[in-house]
């Protein structure tokens, strides 16, 4: 289930309040903090405790494939 573009345009990282990248409708990614937030059944789980750190390689992959939600609006 895809994340609604309108919802994506207003979502922000709960930690630094900045924009997030959508990666394959499965992850919202904060490239500044290198933290990935899961999307479960089309619903973003934007809880700091549920986010995970990503490796350097995964960071590069997410940045290359991610779609900026704020730029899409």
N, C-alpha and C positions, 0 to 999 in steps of 0.2 A: 504494500500500500504506500503510495507516494505521499510525501509531505506537501500540504497545500502551499502554493507559492505565496499567498497572502500571509499565512502563518509564518513561513520562513522569513519574510521581509521584516517581521517585528520581533523575531527571536533574538536574544542576546545571551552571551556567556554569563552565567550567574556569578562568576568569580570576578571578571574584570569589566563586565557590561559592554564588551565590544562585539562586533559582528562575528558570525560563525560561517564556516563553509559546509555545504551539504555534500556528502560523499556517498554516491550510489544509493540514496534513500535509506541508508542503514546507520549512518554516523553523522553527527554534527561535530565539526572540528574547529578548535581555536588554535590557529597557527602561532599566535603570540606566546601562549603558555604551553603549547604542544600537549593539549588535553583533548581527548575524544569522548563525546557524550553519545550513548547508544540511542537508537530509535527502535522502539518495540511496538510492533503492530501499527506502524504509522504514527506513533506518539513519541515525541522527543522526551527523553528522560534527562532533564536539565538539573540534576542534583550534583553538587560538587563531589559528594562522597561516592557517587556512581561513575564519575568520569575516570578515565585511565590515561596514564602517560603513554606516549608513543615513542618508538625508536626513531633514529635519524632517517633510516630508509623509509619507514612508514610515513614520517612527516613529509618527505619529498613526494611520495606517492599521493598522499592526501592533497597536498597543495596543487599538484599537477592535475588531479581529477576533480577537485572540489569546485562547487558552484557557489559563488557569493550570494547569500540571500538578500543582503541590503542592496546590492547592485542590480538585482533582478526586479526590483520594484520600480 
